[in-house]
Amino acid sequence: MCNQDNEDSLHELETLIGYTFADRQLLATALTSPSYRAEPGQESAKDNQRLEFFGDAVFGLLAAEHVFTRYADEAEGSLTVRRSRMVSGKALADLARGIGLGKYLRMRKHDEANGGRDKDRFLTEAMEALFGGVWRDGGLDAAQTVFARLTAACPQKPLDQWADNPKGQLQELAQRHAWPDSPTYTLLDCKGPDHAPEYTVQASVLGGHAAVGSGKTKREAEAAAASALLRLLHTTTPAETQP
């Protein structure tokens, strides 16, 4: 992509998010996956990992402010669930898809050829980095403006305290039926590069029931394993012991 094409692309994205960067390099960096450095001539490219780290905290703060203000009568537990739902990897990836963020990402050709522009991991990382970049460029007011614009169309879903917390649901089920030493989580594998590890975890409960899940963090893998085990218990155990 020539420089003018790149400038036009960045301007297009700025229009979508409702914010114009004073420092365009921050925006370009937010869109750059670490894998992009594997491309010839791009070994020194600045990737989005530092901005992702910062943006994770920025988006978390904005999400907390949003649910605190919008749900003024709800208790801490409900607000925690709502915030967790907003900052989940899937929610962030869906938010990115809503503005077609994948189109603007810079990544190695191998990742692009394998659907990288629509993969949750790349979209989540870039979305968090984008918020990090907006804050660094324009501060809190700018970040709040972009947040409000991108989340305006998000549907208000009924609150289910367990739907976003499969580990909590599995724990509650084990306690309700007095299953000793249940549930347990065992790390089976961790593979992939340092910047993009993939964990595999097994969740188990009394009776030999077990299921496996994967994620980019141990917590995500445990949640995926718990969710898989809940589905398994729903189909293989008597009605009185189902979630």
N, C-alpha and C positions, 0 to 999 in steps of 0.2 A: 504494500500500500504506500503510495507516494505521500509526501508531507502534507500536501493540500487535502488529499483524501482523508488523511488522519485528522487534520484540523476540522474538517467538515463533520466527520464522524463524532468527534468529541463535542462539537457544538450541538449536534443533533441530540446526544445524550443529555447534555445540560438542559436543553429545552424540555426533555421528558421529565427530568427530576425537578425542574423549576428553580435551578440554581446555576449561576455562572461563576466559574472558578477564577479567582485572581491569579492563582498559580496553576496553570494547566498541567504541569508536570505531576502534581498530586493526583489529578484525575487519571492520567495515563498510568501512573504507578498502581493505583487502585485496581486497574483493569488487567494487570500483568501477573499471570500465574508464574510460580517459580519454575515450572517446566519450560517456560519460554526461553530461558537461558540456554537450553539445549540446542536451540536453533543456531545455525552458523552465523557468526557475527554478532550474536546477542548475548555472549557470555557475561558481559558486564551490565546487562539490563537490571534495573532496580525492580524487584518483585513486590507483591502486595502483602507479604507476611507481617511486617511490622504494623502497617495500617490496619490489617485484619485484627491483630491483637488489640489495638487501640479502639477500633470500631466496634468490637464485641462489647466493650464496656459502654461505649456511647449509645449503641442501640439498646442495650439493657437498661440504661438510665432513662432513655426516652420512652421505652415500653412501660417501665415502672411508673413514670409520671402519667402516661396515658391511662393506664388502668386505675391508678389512684384517683384521678380526676373524673373519669367517666363512670366509675362504679363507686360512687361516694358512700353508699350504704353497706358495702360488702366488707367482711372481715378479712384479716390478713391471709388466712388460708386460701380463700377464694381468689384474692388478688395475686397470690403467688402462683396459683394454677394458671390464671389468665396471662400473667407475664411470661411464664414458662412456655405457654402455647405460642405467644408472639415471637419469642426469641429462638424457637427450635429451628434446627437446620432445615426442616421441610418448609416451615413457614417463611423463612428467609429466602429459600430457593424459589418458592411460589411468588414471593414479592418481586424477585428478580425477573422471573418469567413475565410478570405483569407489564414490565417496561421493555421486554426483549433484551435484557442485559447481556445475554449470551452472545448476541451479535457483535458486541463491542470488545469482548475479551481477547487478550493476547496470550496464546498458548502454543506449545509445540504442535507441529503438524500431526504427529502421531495421536495426540490427545484429541485434536479436532476431528480427525478421521474416525475416531472411536466414540463419537457423540459427546465429546467433552463440553461443548457449548450448552448442552442441556442437562448436564449431570449436576445433581444437587451439590456435590462437594465444591465444584468450581464456582457455581452460582452463589453459594453461601459465603465462601471466602471473599468473593468480589463484592458482594453486597455489604458485608461487614467492613471491608476495606474502604468502600465508597463512603460510608458514614464516618469512618475515621478521617478520610480525606476532607470531607465537607467541614467537619469540626475544626480540623487543623487550619483550613483555609478561611472559614467564616465564623467559627465559634458556635456557641450554643444556639443563637437565634437562627443561623443558617441550617443547623442540624434539625432543629424543630420544624422549620419550614419544609424541608425535604421529607421528614418523617410524616408530617401531616398530609402532604400531597400523595405519598406512596401508599399510605394506609387508609386513605379516605374511602376507598371502595371495598375494603376488607369486610366481609359479612360478620355480623355479631352472632356467634354460635351459642347455643344453650350450654351452660356450664355443667360439666361432668367431671368431678374432682378426680376420678380414677382413669378417665379416658386418656389423659396425657401422663399418667403415672402407673404404668403396668407393674413396676416393682412394688409400689404401694398396694396395688390391688392383690398381687400375689402374696404379699406379706399378710394382708388382712385376711385372705382366704386361709392361709396356714394357721394363723392365730385362732380364727373362728372354729377350726376343726382340730385344734390342739395337736398339730403335726410337729413332733419334736425335730429340732435341728433343721427346720425348713423356713424359707427356701435357702439354698446355698448357691453360690456363683463361683465357677471355676474358669480361670483363664486358660484357654486351649491353645491359642496361637496369637502371634503379633507379627505381621509382615508388612512390607512396603517401605518406602523411603522415610527418613526422619520427618520430613515436612508433610507427609500424607500416610501415616500408619493405618493399618486396618487390624482391629482386634476381633478375636472370636472367643465368645464366652458361652459356657453351658450353665443353664439354670436347672436346679433339681429340687424335688420335694419328696416327702415320704412316699414309699411305695414304688420307687424306681422310675417314676415319671421324670423325664428330662427333655430339654429342647435347647437348641443352639441358636445364637444370634450374633451378628457382626455390626461393627460401627467404627467410626474414625476415632473414638475415645472409648475407654473401658466403660464409662457410664452409659454411652449410647449402646454399646454391645450388650451390656447387662439388661438394659431396657428392652432391646430387641429380643433377647433370649426369654425374658419374663413374658413378653407379649406372645411369643411363639408357644411357650408352655401353657399359658392361659387358654389359648386356642386348642391345644392338645387335650387339656383337662376337660374342656367343654365337650369334646367329642368322645372321650374314652372313659370318663368317670361317671358314677351314678349322679342323678339329678341333684341329690341333697348336698353333694360336695362340689358342684359346679359354681363358678363365680356368680 
